[in-house]
Amino acid sequence: MSSNPRSVGSALIETLWYAYANRIVDAAVRLYSLNEDQQKEVREKFLRRGDYTVEFTDEVIQNKDVHDS
């Protein structure tokens, strides 16, 4: 694993994001009582690893107070 903080952070967030998506899909499978074929189809559609990539940018988002004019 890389020692670059952004790479490490990105990998961690991607893993958490994927795990969270997996839990949502599991809940949907139970809620809708999907059969094996339906489960496979839903997992293939919503749990593709490449869909959960995280990239950091150098852009800084400034937070402006709404009371500042």
C-alpha positions as CSV (number, residue, x, y, z in Angstrom):
1,M,0.0,0.0,0.0
2,S,1.2,3.5,-0.8
3,S,2.4,5.8,1.9
4,N,0.9,8.8,0.1
5,P,-1.8,10.1,2.5
6,R,-4.2,10.8,-0.4
7,S,-3.8,7.3,-1.7
8,V,-4.3,5.8,1.7
9,G,-7.3,8.0,2.4
10,S,-8.8,7.4,-1.0
11,A,-8.5,3.6,-0.6
12,L,-10.1,3.8,2.9
13,I,-13.0,5.9,1.7
14,E,-13.6,3.7,-1.3
15,T,-13.7,0.6,0.9
16,L,-16.1,2.3,3.3
17,W,-18.3,3.6,0.5
18,Y,-18.4,0.1,-1.1
19,A,-19.2,-1.5,2.3
20,Y,-22.0,1.0,2.9
21,A,-23.4,0.3,-0.6
22,N,-23.2,-3.4,0.0
23,R,-25.3,-3.0,3.2
24,I,-27.9,-1.0,1.4
25,V,-28.1,-3.7,-1.3
26,D,-28.4,-6.4,1.4
27,A,-31.2,-4.5,3.0
28,A,-33.0,-4.2,-0.3
29,V,-32.6,-7.9,-1.0
30,R,-34.3,-8.7,2.4
31,L,-36.9,-6.0,2.1
32,Y,-38.1,-7.1,-1.4
33,S,-37.5,-10.8,-0.8
34,L,-35.5,-11.1,-4.0
35,N,-34.8,-14.6,-5.5
36,E,-31.3,-15.7,-6.4
37,D,-31.4,-14.4,-10.0
38,Q,-32.8,-11.0,-8.9
39,Q,-30.1,-10.8,-6.1
40,K,-27.4,-11.5,-8.6
41,E,-28.8,-8.9,-11.1
42,V,-29.0,-6.2,-8.4
43,R,-25.5,-6.9,-7.0
44,E,-24.0,-6.8,-10.5
45,K,-25.8,-3.5,-11.2
46,F,-25.1,-1.7,-8.0
47,L,-21.9,-3.2,-6.5
48,R,-19.4,-2.7,-9.3
49,R,-16.1,-1.8,-7.6
50,G,-15.1,0.8,-10.1
51,D,-18.2,2.8,-9.4
52,Y,-17.0,3.7,-5.9
53,T,-13.7,5.4,-6.7
54,V,-12.7,8.5,-4.8
55,E,-10.4,11.2,-6.2
56,F,-9.0,14.1,-4.2
57,T,-8.5,17.5,-5.9
58,D,-6.4,20.5,-4.9
59,E,-9.5,22.7,-5.1
60,V,-10.3,24.4,-1.8
61,I,-13.9,25.1,-1.0
62,Q,-14.4,28.3,0.9
63,N,-17.2,28.4,3.4
64,K,-18.8,31.9,3.5
65,D,-21.0,32.9,6.3
66,V,-24.5,33.7,5.1
67,H,-24.5,36.8,7.2
68,D,-21.4,38.2,5.4
69,S,-22.4,40.8,2.7
